[in-house]
Amino acid sequence: MNWMDLKEFVKEEKAQGSWSSVYLILVVAIAVLILITVIKPMFQQSQQVRETFNEQVSNPGN
């Protein structure tokens, strides 16, 4: 495949469609990673708050 064939391939809609799907997959993967990094600590923090609350309820005098 020479340079001109490569240029024609890139201009084709099929090639552009495959690249857009690659970009879409990358964007979705980045969004999932961001959501995991934001939501996971929230769940851990809420679990700690719940454990603290349960300890306070079970030992009200302490």
PDB file with one MODEL, atoms N, CA, C and O in Angstrom:
MODEL        1
ATOM      1  N   MET A   1       0.859  -1.184   0.000  1.00  0.00           N
ATOM      2  CA  MET A   1       0.000   0.000   0.000  1.00  0.00           C
ATOM      3  C   MET A   1       0.897   1.236   0.000  1.00  0.00           C
ATOM      4  O   MET A   1       1.719   1.415   0.899  1.00  0.00           O
ATOM      5  N   ASN A   2       0.737   2.072  -0.999  1.00  0.00           N
ATOM      6  CA  ASN A   2       1.551   3.280  -1.058  1.00  0.00           C
ATOM      7  C   ASN A   2       0.828   4.459  -0.408  1.00  0.00           C
ATOM      8  O   ASN A   2      -0.288   4.329   0.095  1.00  0.00           O
ATOM      9  N   TRP A   3       1.485   5.593  -0.434  1.00  0.00           N
ATOM     10  CA  TRP A   3       0.971   6.780   0.253  1.00  0.00           C
ATOM     11  C   TRP A   3      -0.367   7.247  -0.316  1.00  0.00           C
ATOM     12  O   TRP A   3      -1.240   7.662   0.446  1.00  0.00           O
ATOM     13  N   MET A   4      -0.547   7.189  -1.615  1.00  0.00           N
ATOM     14  CA  MET A   4      -1.800   7.636  -2.237  1.00  0.00           C
ATOM     15  C   MET A   4      -2.963   6.716  -1.857  1.00  0.00           C
ATOM     16  O   MET A   4      -4.077   7.180  -1.614  1.00  0.00           O
ATOM     17  N   ASP A   5      -2.696   5.413  -1.807  1.00  0.00           N
ATOM     18  CA  ASP A   5      -3.742   4.484  -1.387  1.00  0.00           C
ATOM     19  C   ASP A   5      -4.158   4.758   0.051  1.00  0.00           C
ATOM     20  O   ASP A   5      -5.336   4.672   0.395  1.00  0.00           O
ATOM     21  N   LEU A   6      -3.188   5.084   0.877  1.00  0.00           N
ATOM     22  CA  LEU A   6      -3.476   5.378   2.276  1.00  0.00           C
ATOM     23  C   LEU A   6      -4.311   6.649   2.396  1.00  0.00           C
ATOM     24  O   LEU A   6      -5.246   6.708   3.194  1.00  0.00           O
ATOM     25  N   LYS A   7      -3.972   7.663   1.604  1.00  0.00           N
ATOM     26  CA  LYS A   7      -4.751   8.903   1.623  1.00  0.00           C
ATOM     27  C   LYS A   7      -6.196   8.653   1.190  1.00  0.00           C
ATOM     28  O   LYS A   7      -7.127   9.197   1.783  1.00  0.00           O
ATOM     29  N   GLU A   8      -6.380   7.835   0.159  1.00  0.00           N
ATOM     30  CA  GLU A   8      -7.727   7.508  -0.311  1.00  0.00           C
ATOM     31  C   GLU A   8      -8.498   6.721   0.752  1.00  0.00           C
ATOM     32  O   GLU A   8      -9.693   6.942   0.953  1.00  0.00           O
ATOM     33  N   PHE A   9      -7.805   5.804   1.430  1.00  0.00           N
ATOM     34  CA  PHE A   9      -8.462   5.015   2.467  1.00  0.00           C
ATOM     35  C   PHE A   9      -8.944   5.902   3.606  1.00  0.00           C
ATOM     36  O   PHE A   9     -10.043   5.709   4.127  1.00  0.00           O
ATOM     37  N   VAL A  10      -8.120   6.876   3.994  1.00  0.00           N
ATOM     38  CA  VAL A  10      -8.493   7.782   5.083  1.00  0.00           C
ATOM     39  C   VAL A  10      -9.679   8.651   4.676  1.00  0.00           C
ATOM     40  O   VAL A  10     -10.503   9.012   5.517  1.00  0.00           O
ATOM     41  N   LYS A  11      -9.768   8.989   3.389  1.00  0.00           N
ATOM     42  CA  LYS A  11     -10.876   9.830   2.914  1.00  0.00           C
ATOM     43  C   LYS A  11     -12.195   9.061   2.848  1.00  0.00           C
ATOM     44  O   LYS A  11     -13.265   9.668   2.891  1.00  0.00           O
ATOM     45  N   GLU A  12     -12.132   7.761   2.745  1.00  0.00           N
ATOM     46  CA  GLU A  12     -13.347   6.964   2.629  1.00  0.00           C
ATOM     47  C   GLU A  12     -14.184   7.056   3.899  1.00  0.00           C
ATOM     48  O   GLU A  12     -13.655   7.202   5.001  1.00  0.00           O
ATOM     49  N   GLU A  13     -15.483   6.969   3.725  1.00  0.00           N
ATOM     50  CA  GLU A  13     -16.396   7.051   4.867  1.00  0.00           C
ATOM     51  C   GLU A  13     -16.211   5.876   5.819  1.00  0.00           C
ATOM     52  O   GLU A  13     -16.357   6.028   7.032  1.00  0.00           O
ATOM     53  N   LYS A  14     -15.895   4.716   5.279  1.00  0.00           N
ATOM     54  CA  LYS A  14     -15.728   3.533   6.108  1.00  0.00           C
ATOM     55  C   LYS A  14     -14.584   3.733   7.094  1.00  0.00           C
ATOM     56  O   LYS A  14     -14.697   3.381   8.268  1.00  0.00           O
ATOM     57  N   ALA A  15     -13.505   4.287   6.621  1.00  0.00           N
ATOM     58  CA  ALA A  15     -12.353   4.531   7.493  1.00  0.00           C
ATOM     59  C   ALA A  15     -12.695   5.575   8.541  1.00  0.00           C
ATOM     60  O   ALA A  15     -12.321   5.442   9.706  1.00  0.00           O
ATOM     61  N   GLN A  16     -13.405   6.609   8.127  1.00  0.00           N
ATOM     62  CA  GLN A  16     -13.784   7.645   9.084  1.00  0.00           C
ATOM     63  C   GLN A  16     -14.747   7.093  10.117  1.00  0.00           C
ATOM     64  O   GLN A  16     -14.691   7.472  11.287  1.00  0.00           O
ATOM     65  N   GLY A  17     -15.615   6.216   9.702  1.00  0.00           N
ATOM     66  CA  GLY A  17     -16.550   5.608  10.640  1.00  0.00           C
ATOM     67  C   GLY A  17     -15.847   4.737  11.654  1.00  0.00           C
ATOM     68  O   GLY A  17     -16.216   4.728  12.828  1.00  0.00           O
ATOM     69  N   SER A  18     -14.835   4.000  11.216  1.00  0.00           N
ATOM     70  CA  SER A  18     -14.106   3.169  12.161  1.00  0.00           C
ATOM     71  C   SER A  18     -13.306   4.018  13.133  1.00  0.00           C
ATOM     72  O   SER A  18     -13.187   3.670  14.308  1.00  0.00           O
ATOM     73  N   TRP A  19     -12.753   5.132  12.654  1.00  0.00           N
ATOM     74  CA  TRP A  19     -12.024   6.009  13.568  1.00  0.00           C
ATOM     75  C   TRP A  19     -12.969   6.662  14.566  1.00  0.00           C
ATOM     76  O   TRP A  19     -12.614   6.827  15.733  1.00  0.00           O
ATOM     77  N   SER A  20     -14.156   7.034  14.129  1.00  0.00           N
ATOM     78  CA  SER A  20     -15.084   7.661  15.066  1.00  0.00           C
ATOM     79  C   SER A  20     -15.531   6.667  16.134  1.00  0.00           C
ATOM     80  O   SER A  20     -15.774   7.051  17.277  1.00  0.00           O
ATOM     81  N   SER A  21     -15.640   5.396  15.768  1.00  0.00           N
ATOM     82  CA  SER A  21     -15.992   4.406  16.785  1.00  0.00           C
ATOM     83  C   SER A  21     -14.838   4.189  17.761  1.00  0.00           C
ATOM     84  O   SER A  21     -15.061   3.934  18.945  1.00  0.00           O
ATOM     85  N   VAL A  22     -13.605   4.289  17.265  1.00  0.00           N
ATOM     86  CA  VAL A  22     -12.449   4.186  18.160  1.00  0.00           C
ATOM     87  C   VAL A  22     -12.447   5.361  19.135  1.00  0.00           C
ATOM     88  O   VAL A  22     -12.220   5.182  20.331  1.00  0.00           O
ATOM     89  N   TYR A  23     -12.700   6.552  18.622  1.00  0.00           N
ATOM     90  CA  TYR A  23     -12.763   7.722  19.498  1.00  0.00           C
ATOM     91  C   TYR A  23     -13.903   7.591  20.503  1.00  0.00           C
ATOM     92  O   TYR A  23     -13.746   7.961  21.667  1.00  0.00           O
ATOM     93  N   LEU A  24     -15.031   7.076  20.074  1.00  0.00           N
ATOM     94  CA  LEU A  24     -16.162   6.885  20.974  1.00  0.00           C
ATOM     95  C   LEU A  24     -15.805   5.919  22.098  1.00  0.00           C
ATOM     96  O   LEU A  24     -16.132   6.163  23.259  1.00  0.00           O
ATOM     97  N   ILE A  25     -15.140   4.834  21.755  1.00  0.00           N
ATOM     98  CA  ILE A  25     -14.728   3.861  22.776  1.00  0.00           C
ATOM     99  C   ILE A  25     -13.754   4.511  23.758  1.00  0.00           C
ATOM    100  O   ILE A  25     -13.854   4.295  24.966  1.00  0.00           O
ATOM    101  N   LEU A  26     -12.817   5.301  23.247  1.00  0.00           N
ATOM    102  CA  LEU A  26     -11.875   5.993  24.128  1.00  0.00           C
ATOM    103  C   LEU A  26     -12.585   6.962  25.063  1.00  0.00           C
ATOM    104  O   LEU A  26     -12.273   7.019  26.253  1.00  0.00           O
ATOM    105  N   VAL A  27     -13.534   7.721  24.536  1.00  0.00           N
ATOM    106  CA  VAL A  27     -14.277   8.684  25.357  1.00  0.00           C
ATOM    107  C   VAL A  27     -15.082   7.957  26.426  1.00  0.00           C
ATOM    108  O   VAL A  27     -15.111   8.396  27.576  1.00  0.00           O
ATOM    109  N   VAL A  28     -15.731   6.862  26.073  1.00  0.00           N
ATOM    110  CA  VAL A  28     -16.511   6.095  27.038  1.00  0.00           C
ATOM    111  C   VAL A  28     -15.599   5.510  28.114  1.00  0.00           C
ATOM    112  O   VAL A  28     -15.948   5.526  29.294  1.00  0.00           O
ATOM    113  N   ALA A  29     -14.443   4.999  27.720  1.00  0.00           N
ATOM    114  CA  ALA A  29     -13.503   4.429  28.691  1.00  0.00           C
ATOM    115  C   ALA A  29     -13.012   5.495  29.663  1.00  0.00           C
ATOM    116  O   ALA A  29     -12.911   5.241  30.863  1.00  0.00           O
ATOM    117  N   ILE A  30     -12.709   6.675  29.158  1.00  0.00           N
ATOM    118  CA  ILE A  30     -12.254   7.764  30.024  1.00  0.00           C
ATOM    119  C   ILE A  30     -13.376   8.193  30.963  1.00  0.00           C
ATOM    120  O   ILE A  30     -13.129   8.453  32.140  1.00  0.00           O
ATOM    121  N   ALA A  31     -14.595   8.268  30.462  1.00  0.00           N
ATOM    122  CA  ALA A  31     -15.731   8.647  31.307  1.00  0.00           C
ATOM    123  C   ALA A  31     -15.962   7.620  32.407  1.00  0.00           C
ATOM    124  O   ALA A  31     -16.248   7.990  33.545  1.00  0.00           O
ATOM    125  N   VAL A  32     -15.843   6.343  32.084  1.00  0.00           N
ATOM    126  CA  VAL A  32     -16.018   5.290  33.091  1.00  0.00           C
ATOM    127  C   VAL A  32     -14.936   5.401  34.157  1.00  0.00           C
ATOM    128  O   VAL A  32     -15.225   5.280  35.347  1.00  0.00           O
ATOM    129  N   LEU A  33     -13.703   5.630  33.745  1.00  0.00           N
ATOM    130  CA  LEU A  33     -12.620   5.770  34.726  1.00  0.00           C
ATOM    131  C   LEU A  33     -12.846   6.971  35.638  1.00  0.00           C
ATOM    132  O   LEU A  33     -12.607   6.890  36.843  1.00  0.00           O
ATOM    133  N   ILE A  34     -13.302   8.072  35.075  1.00  0.00           N
ATOM    134  CA  ILE A  34     -13.583   9.257  35.893  1.00  0.00           C
ATOM    135  C   ILE A  34     -14.720   8.974  36.859  1.00  0.00           C
ATOM    136  O   ILE A  34     -14.636   9.341  38.031  1.00  0.00           O
ATOM    137  N   LEU A  35     -15.778   8.332  36.391  1.00  0.00           N
ATOM    138  CA  LEU A  35     -16.890   8.005  37.279  1.00  0.00           C
ATOM    139  C   LEU A  35     -16.454   7.076  38.405  1.00  0.00           C
ATOM    140  O   LEU A  35     -16.871   7.251  39.550  1.00  0.00           O
ATOM    141  N   ILE A  36     -15.621   6.094  38.089  1.00  0.00           N
ATOM    142  CA  ILE A  36     -15.152   5.171  39.120  1.00  0.00           C
ATOM    143  C   ILE A  36     -14.318   5.921  40.157  1.00  0.00           C
ATOM    144  O   ILE A  36     -14.471   5.686  41.355  1.00  0.00           O
ATOM    145  N   THR A  37     -13.450   6.809  39.716  1.00  0.00           N
ATOM    146  CA  THR A  37     -12.614   7.536  40.662  1.00  0.00           C
ATOM    147  C   THR A  37     -13.417   8.502  41.515  1.00  0.00           C
ATOM    148  O   THR A  37     -12.989   8.836  42.621  1.00  0.00           O
ATOM    149  N   VAL A  38     -14.559   8.957  41.041  1.00  0.00           N
ATOM    150  CA  VAL A  38     -15.385   9.884  41.818  1.00  0.00           C
ATOM    151  C   VAL A  38     -16.374   9.130  42.702  1.00  0.00           C
ATOM    152  O   VAL A  38     -16.538   9.477  43.872  1.00  0.00           O
ATOM    153  N   ILE A  39     -17.030   8.116  42.171  1.00  0.00           N
ATOM    154  CA  ILE A  39     -18.105   7.440  42.885  1.00  0.00           C
ATOM    155  C   ILE A  39     -17.582   6.458  43.925  1.00  0.00           C
ATOM    156  O   ILE A  39     -18.175   6.343  44.998  1.00  0.00           O
ATOM    157  N   LYS A  40     -16.501   5.752  43.647  1.00  0.00           N
ATOM    158  CA  LYS A  40     -15.988   4.760  44.593  1.00  0.00           C
ATOM    159  C   LYS A  40     -15.653   5.381  45.949  1.00  0.00           C
ATOM    160  O   LYS A  40     -16.058   4.825  46.970  1.00  0.00           O
ATOM    161  N   PRO A  41     -14.935   6.503  46.012  1.00  0.00           N
ATOM    162  CA  PRO A  41     -14.696   7.116  47.325  1.00  0.00           C
ATOM    163  C   PRO A  41     -15.978   7.564  48.023  1.00  0.00           C
ATOM    164  O   PRO A  41     -16.054   7.542  49.252  1.00  0.00           O
ATOM    165  N   MET A  42     -16.981   7.967  47.251  1.00  0.00           N
ATOM    166  CA  MET A  42     -18.248   8.360  47.865  1.00  0.00           C
ATOM    167  C   MET A  42     -18.887   7.178  48.579  1.00  0.00           C
ATOM    168  O   MET A  42     -19.392   7.330  49.691  1.00  0.00           O
ATOM    169  N   PHE A  43     -18.873   5.996  47.955  1.00  0.00           N
ATOM    170  CA  PHE A  43     -19.436   4.814  48.581  1.00  0.00           C
ATOM    171  C   PHE A  43     -18.630   4.401  49.803  1.00  0.00           C
ATOM    172  O   PHE A  43     -19.201   3.993  50.815  1.00  0.00           O
ATOM    173  N   GLN A  44     -17.301   4.504  49.716  1.00  0.00           N
ATOM    174  CA  GLN A  44     -16.471   4.160  50.863  1.00  0.00           C
ATOM    175  C   GLN A  44     -16.745   5.107  52.027  1.00  0.00           C
ATOM    176  O   GLN A  44     -16.820   4.674  53.177  1.00  0.00           O
ATOM    177  N   GLN A  45     -16.894   6.391  51.733  1.00  0.00           N
ATOM    178  CA  GLN A  45     -17.169   7.366  52.777  1.00  0.00           C
ATOM    179  C   GLN A  45     -18.543   7.131  53.396  1.00  0.00           C
ATOM    180  O   GLN A  45     -18.698   7.243  54.612  1.00  0.00           O
ATOM    181  N   SER A  46     -19.535   6.809  52.582  1.00  0.00           N
ATOM    182  CA  SER A  46     -20.872   6.565  53.123  1.00  0.00           C
ATOM    183  C   SER A  46     -20.877   5.296  53.967  1.00  0.00           C
ATOM    184  O   SER A  46     -21.617   5.217  54.947  1.00  0.00           O
ATOM    185  N   GLN A  47     -20.072   4.307  53.610  1.00  0.00           N
ATOM    186  CA  GLN A  47     -19.987   3.091  54.409  1.00  0.00           C
ATOM    187  C   GLN A  47     -19.347   3.395  55.760  1.00  0.00           C
ATOM    188  O   GLN A  47     -19.778   2.851  56.777  1.00  0.00           O
ATOM    189  N   GLN A  48     -18.333   4.246  55.790  1.00  0.00           N
ATOM    190  CA  GLN A  48     -17.699   4.622  57.046  1.00  0.00           C
ATOM    191  C   GLN A  48     -18.675   5.395  57.927  1.00  0.00           C
ATOM    192  O   GLN A  48     -18.720   5.177  59.137  1.00  0.00           O
ATOM    193  N   VAL A  49     -19.449   6.285  57.340  1.00  0.00           N
ATOM    194  CA  VAL A  49     -20.448   7.051  58.097  1.00  0.00           C
ATOM    195  C   VAL A  49     -21.497   6.105  58.664  1.00  0.00           C
ATOM    196  O   VAL A  49     -21.932   6.262  59.805  1.00  0.00           O
ATOM    197  N   ARG A  50     -21.901   5.126  57.867  1.00  0.00           N
ATOM    198  CA  ARG A  50     -22.907   4.165  58.335  1.00  0.00           C
ATOM    199  C   ARG A  50     -22.364   3.325  59.480  1.00  0.00           C
ATOM    200  O   ARG A  50     -23.078   3.076  60.451  1.00  0.00           O
ATOM    201  N   GLU A  51     -21.105   2.881  59.386  1.00  0.00           N
ATOM    202  CA  GLU A  51     -20.511   2.097  60.471  1.00  0.00           C
ATOM    203  C   GLU A  51     -20.413   2.930  61.740  1.00  0.00           C
ATOM    204  O   GLU A  51     -20.685   2.424  62.829  1.00  0.00           O
ATOM    205  N   THR A  52     -20.030   4.197  61.621  1.00  0.00           N
ATOM    206  CA  THR A  52     -19.956   5.087  62.773  1.00  0.00           C
ATOM    207  C   THR A  52     -21.335   5.274  63.387  1.00  0.00           C
ATOM    208  O   THR A  52     -21.488   5.244  64.608  1.00  0.00           O
ATOM    209  N   PHE A  53     -22.332   5.465  62.544  1.00  0.00           N
ATOM    210  CA  PHE A  53     -23.701   5.627  63.037  1.00  0.00           C
ATOM    211  C   PHE A  53     -24.171   4.368  63.762  1.00  0.00           C
ATOM    212  O   PHE A  53     -24.775   4.458  64.832  1.00  0.00           O
ATOM    213  N   ASN A  54     -23.897   3.187  63.183  1.00  0.00           N
ATOM    214  CA  ASN A  54     -24.297   1.934  63.816  1.00  0.00           C
ATOM    215  C   ASN A  54     -23.604   1.736  65.150  1.00  0.00           C
ATOM    216  O   ASN A  54     -24.208   1.222  66.092  1.00  0.00           O
ATOM    217  N   GLU A  55     -22.336   2.139  65.245  1.00  0.00           N
ATOM    218  CA  GLU A  55     -21.625   2.031  66.523  1.00  0.00           C
ATOM    219  C   GLU A  55     -22.247   2.956  67.559  1.00  0.00           C
ATOM    220  O   GLU A  55     -22.385   2.575  68.721  1.00  0.00           O
ATOM    221  N   GLN A  56     -22.621   4.157  67.158  1.00  0.00           N
ATOM    222  CA  GLN A  56     -23.229   5.111  68.083  1.00  0.00           C
ATOM    223  C   GLN A  56     -24.602   4.646  68.538  1.00  0.00           C
ATOM    224  O   GLN A  56     -24.975   4.848  69.694  1.00  0.00           O
ATOM    225  N   VAL A  57     -25.348   4.033  67.651  1.00  0.00           N
ATOM    226  CA  VAL A  57     -26.687   3.539  67.997  1.00  0.00           C
ATOM    227  C   VAL A  57     -26.590   2.334  68.932  1.00  0.00           C
ATOM    228  O   VAL A  57     -27.379   2.205  69.869  1.00  0.00           O
ATOM    229  N   SER A  58     -25.623   1.456  68.675  1.00  0.00           N
ATOM    230  CA  SER A  58     -25.510   0.254  69.504  1.00  0.00           C
ATOM    231  C   SER A  58     -24.883   0.563  70.853  1.00  0.00           C
ATOM    232  O   SER A  58     -25.109  -0.184  71.806  1.00  0.00           O
ATOM    233  N   ASN A  59     -24.105   1.631  70.975  1.00  0.00           N
ATOM    234  CA  ASN A  59     -23.475   2.009  72.237  1.00  0.00           C
ATOM    235  C   ASN A  59     -23.816   3.459  72.551  1.00  0.00           C
ATOM    236  O   ASN A  59     -22.943   4.320  72.440  1.00  0.00           O
ATOM    237  N   PRO A  60     -25.058   3.762  72.940  1.00  0.00           N
ATOM    238  CA  PRO A  60     -25.450   5.161  73.112  1.00  0.00           C
ATOM    239  C   PRO A  60     -24.783   5.819  74.314  1.00  0.00           C
ATOM    240  O   PRO A  60     -24.612   7.038  74.309  1.00  0.00           O
ATOM    241  N   GLY A  61     -24.398   5.067  75.342  1.00  0.00           N
ATOM    242  CA  GLY A  61     -23.797   5.674  76.530  1.00  0.00           C
ATOM    243  C   GLY A  61     -22.306   5.905  76.388  1.00  0.00           C
ATOM    244  O   GLY A  61     -21.728   6.641  77.189  1.00  0.00           O
ATOM    245  N   ASN A  62     -21.668   5.309  75.409  1.00  0.00           N
ATOM    246  CA  ASN A  62     -20.211   5.440  75.305  1.00  0.00           C
ATOM    247  C   ASN A  62     -19.796   6.575  74.452  1.00  0.00           C
ATOM    248  O   ASN A  62     -18.600   6.807  74.274  1.00  0.00           O
TER     249      ASN A  62
ENDMDL
END
